[in-house]
Amino acid sequence: MSTLELPSYLDQTPEVAARFSRLRERPVALEVRGLTKRFETPRGVVTALDDVSFSVHKRELMCVIGPSGCGKSTLVRILAGLETPTSGEVLVGGTAVSGPGPDCGMVFQGYTLFPWLSVKENVMFGPKMAGKSSFTAESEAREWIDLVGLSRFENAYPHQLSGGMKQRVAIARALANQPRVLFMDEPFGALDAQTRCNMQSYLLEIWKNVDITIVFITHDLDEAVYLSDRILVLDANPGRVREIVEVPVPRPRSESQLFDPSFMATRKHIDELMHPPGQEQKDTPVMRLAVSNPDVV
């Protein structure tokens, strides 16, 4: 099927339409109201985000994508309570976010593990800080480590792990605090293409087995379509909500769907939102195949 013959990304099978109907019936886990962020610079005031509003439902996986300079990382840091907005508010479970807290977990692009602690000790850190006994923290840590497939490496140290393994530990450490919402700021951006694809499959498997809502920041169109229920597309300079796209690709996702007309049409639609006709395109993302092979991560 040629590009011109692709169906509208809005074309949904009855099964996909039913999925979104069920999604809309779930409680709202994250609500963003009129979020604006301005920075003082030597050249004057710069508006990074302007009146951003959206909501994410419980157990939804939403990706945020947009051109360079649209404020994706600023947005996720505000959502997680790591930065303060100029105006507007963020609510998690109906409670306003005023700073970092147990309801919000965060996974960064860089490897933020404590290098002097083992895998198990890294994952135990949050529960112990929350007042749990060493016995309880260790027992829970082992469950999360097993979930991300690293039980054989619980006594290893970060320098002994590959990049993908480090990020799996970072995910386990974030989930060990049992947050309502997990924020992920381009967590696979520093990985090689093969490992990144495997990590995408790992994340979907983890998300399927954990009661968690995920907001995932990415600059990769294929990654956004492959992972998410809906995609928040931001405009740049300043960052504003351009559109929220419902992804019509059925779940569970597999690498074979990357060439499905619904996948390709959704990707094309997002690309056109980010790069309107006549606008010069830069850093066009490259199609990546998502495959599951735990042995290479």
C-alpha positions in Angstrom: 0.0 0.0 0.0 1.5 3.4 -1.0 1.6 6.3 1.4 -1.2 8.0 -0.5 -3.4 5.0 0.0 -2.9 4.9 3.8 -6.2 5.2 5.8 -6.8 8.0 8.2 -5.2 7.4 11.6 -8.7 7.8 13.0 -9.8 4.6 11.4 -10.4 2.2 14.3 -11.5 -1.4 14.5 -14.4 -2.2 16.9 -11.9 -3.7 19.3 -9.7 -0.5 19.4 -12.8 1.7 19.7 -13.9 -0.4 22.7 -10.5 0.0 24.2 -10.6 3.8 24.1 -14.2 3.7 25.4 -13.0 1.7 28.4 -10.0 4.1 28.8 -12.2 7.1 29.1 -14.3 5.4 31.8 -11.3 5.0 34.1 -10.5 7.5 36.8 -8.1 10.4 35.9 -4.6 9.6 37.4 -3.0 12.9 36.2 -4.6 16.2 35.4 -2.7 19.2 34.1 -4.4 22.6 34.1 -3.2 25.7 32.3 0.5 24.9 32.9 2.8 27.8 31.9 6.5 28.1 32.5 8.7 31.1 31.8 12.4 31.6 32.3 14.4 34.8 32.8 17.3 34.9 30.4 19.9 37.7 29.5 17.7 38.3 26.4 14.5 38.6 28.3 11.7 36.3 29.3 11.4 33.0 27.4 8.1 31.1 27.6 8.9 27.4 27.5 5.3 26.1 28.1 2.1 28.1 27.5 -1.3 27.1 28.9 -0.7 23.3 28.6 -3.8 21.3 29.7 -4.5 17.5 29.4 -5.4 14.5 31.5 -4.1 10.9 31.7 -6.3 8.1 32.8 -5.4 5.3 35.2 -3.2 2.6 33.7 -2.8 4.7 30.5 0.6 4.9 28.7 0.8 8.3 27.2 3.8 9.5 25.1 4.8 13.1 24.8 6.5 14.1 21.5 7.3 17.3 19.7 10.1 19.2 17.9 13.2 20.4 19.6 12.6 23.2 21.9 8.9 22.4 22.6 9.6 21.9 26.4 9.1 18.2 26.7 11.8 17.8 29.5 10.6 20.9 31.3 7.1 19.6 31.2 7.9 16.2 32.7 10.1 17.8 35.4 7.2 20.0 36.4 4.8 17.0 36.4 7.1 15.1 38.7 7.5 18.0 41.1 11.1 18.7 40.3 10.4 22.2 38.9 7.8 24.8 39.8 5.5 26.2 37.1 5.0 29.9 36.6 1.3 29.3 36.6 -1.2 26.4 36.4 -1.3 23.2 38.4 -0.6 19.5 38.3 -2.8 17.0 40.2 -2.0 13.4 40.8 -4.9 11.4 42.1 -6.7 14.7 42.7 -4.0 16.1 44.9 -1.9 19.1 43.8 1.8 18.3 43.1 4.0 20.8 45.1 7.3 18.9 45.0 8.8 15.4 44.7 6.7 12.8 46.4 5.9 9.1 46.6 3.0 9.4 44.2 5.4 10.3 41.4 8.3 8.1 40.1 10.9 9.3 37.7 13.3 7.6 35.3 15.8 9.8 33.5 17.8 9.3 30.3 21.1 9.2 32.2 22.0 6.3 34.4 21.1 7.7 37.9 21.9 4.6 40.0 24.1 5.0 43.1 27.4 3.5 41.9 28.5 2.4 45.4 25.3 0.3 45.9 24.5 -3.1 44.4 21.4 -3.6 42.2 19.4 -4.9 45.2 20.6 -2.0 47.4 19.6 0.5 44.8 16.1 -0.9 44.6 15.9 -1.1 48.4 16.8 2.5 48.8 13.3 4.1 48.3 11.4 1.6 50.6 14.1 2.1 53.3 13.8 5.8 53.1 10.0 5.4 53.5 10.6 3.7 56.8 10.3 0.1 55.9 12.5 -2.5 57.6 15.6 -3.9 55.9 13.9 -7.3 55.7 10.7 -5.9 54.1 12.7 -3.6 51.7 14.9 -6.5 50.6 11.9 -8.8 50.1 10.1 -6.1 48.0 13.3 -5.2 46.1 13.7 -8.9 45.0 10.2 -8.9 43.6 10.8 -5.8 41.5 14.2 -7.1 40.4 12.6 -10.3 39.3 10.0 -8.4 37.4 12.6 -6.7 35.3 14.4 -9.9 34.7 17.6 -9.2 36.7 17.5 -11.7 39.6 20.8 -13.1 38.6 22.4 -9.7 39.0 21.0 -8.5 42.3 24.4 -8.4 43.9 26.1 -6.8 40.9 27.2 -3.1 40.8 26.2 -0.6 38.2 29.6 -0.6 36.5 29.2 -4.3 35.8 25.9 -3.8 33.9 25.1 -2.9 30.3 23.2 0.3 29.6 19.9 -1.5 29.1 20.3 -3.4 32.4 21.0 -0.2 34.2 17.8 1.3 33.0 15.9 -1.8 34.0 17.3 -1.3 37.5 16.3 2.3 37.4 12.7 1.3 36.4 12.6 -1.2 39.3 13.9 1.4 41.7 11.2 3.9 40.7 8.5 1.2 40.9 9.6 0.0 44.3 8.2 3.2 45.8 4.8 2.2 44.3 4.0 5.6 42.7 0.7 6.3 41.1 2.4 7.7 38.0 5.8 6.9 36.5 7.4 9.7 34.5 10.1 8.7 32.0 12.2 11.4 30.3 13.6 9.8 27.1 14.9 6.8 29.2 16.1 4.9 26.2 17.7 7.8 24.3 21.3 6.9 25.3 21.0 3.3 24.3 22.0 1.7 21.0 19.2 0.9 18.5 19.0 -2.8 19.3 19.0 -2.4 23.0 16.5 0.4 22.8 14.1 -1.8 20.9 14.4 -4.5 23.4 13.8 -2.1 26.2 10.5 -0.9 24.6 9.3 -4.5 24.7 10.5 -4.9 28.3 8.6 -1.7 29.3 5.3 -2.9 27.7 5.7 -6.2 29.6 6.3 -4.5 32.9 3.4 -2.1 32.3 1.1 -5.0 31.6 1.9 -6.5 35.0 2.0 -3.5 37.2 -0.9 -1.1 38.2 0.9 2.0 37.0 0.2 5.0 34.8 3.1 6.1 32.5 4.0 9.4 30.9 6.8 8.8 28.5 8.8 11.6 26.9 10.4 10.7 23.5 11.5 12.4 20.3 11.1 9.1 18.3 7.9 8.7 16.3 8.1 5.0 16.0 8.7 4.6 19.8 5.7 6.9 20.5 3.3 4.9 18.3 4.6 1.5 19.4 4.3 2.2 23.2 1.4 4.5 23.8 -2.4 4.5 24.1 -2.4 8.2 23.2 0.2 10.7 22.1 0.4 14.3 23.2 2.0 16.3 20.4 3.5 19.7 21.4 4.2 22.7 19.3 7.5 24.6 19.9 8.4 28.1 20.9 6.4 28.2 23.1 5.3 24.6 24.0 1.6 24.2 23.5 -0.7 21.2 23.0 -1.2 20.8 19.3 -3.2 17.6 19.4 -3.7 14.5 21.4 -3.7 11.5 19.1 -5.4 8.2 19.9 -3.2 5.3 18.6 -5.5 2.8 16.7 -2.9 0.0 16.8 -4.3 -2.9 18.7 -2.7 -4.3 21.8 -0.7 -6.4 22.6 1.9 -4.7 20.3 4.4 -6.6 18.3 7.2 -5.8 15.8 4.9 -7.0 12.9 2.6 -4.0 13.5 5.3 -1.5 12.5 4.3 -2.0 8.9 0.6 -2.2 9.6 -1.4 0.5 7.7 -2.8 1.9 11.0 0.7 2.2 12.5 2.1 3.9 9.4 -0.9 6.2 9.1 -0.6 7.3 12.7 3.1 7.9 12.4 2.5 9.9 9.2 -0.1 12.0 10.9 2.2 12.8 13.8 5.1 13.6 11.5 2.8 16.1 9.6 1.8 17.7 12.9 5.4 18.2 13.8 6.6 19.1 10.4 3.8 20.9 8.5 4.1 20.8 4.7 6.6 23.4 3.4 8.5 23.5 6.7 12.1 22.4 6.6 12.5 19.0 8.3 15.4 18.3 10.6 16.5 15.2 12.5 13.9 12.9 10.8 13.5 9.8 13.0 14.6 6.5 11.5 12.3 3.5 11.6 13.3 1.0 14.3 12.1 -2.5 14.6 11.0 -3.4 18.2 11.9 -7.0 19.0 12.2 -8.9 22.2 15.5 -10.5 23.0 16.4 -10.2 26.7 19.8 -11.7 26.3 21.2 -8.6 24.5 20.0 -6.1 27.1 
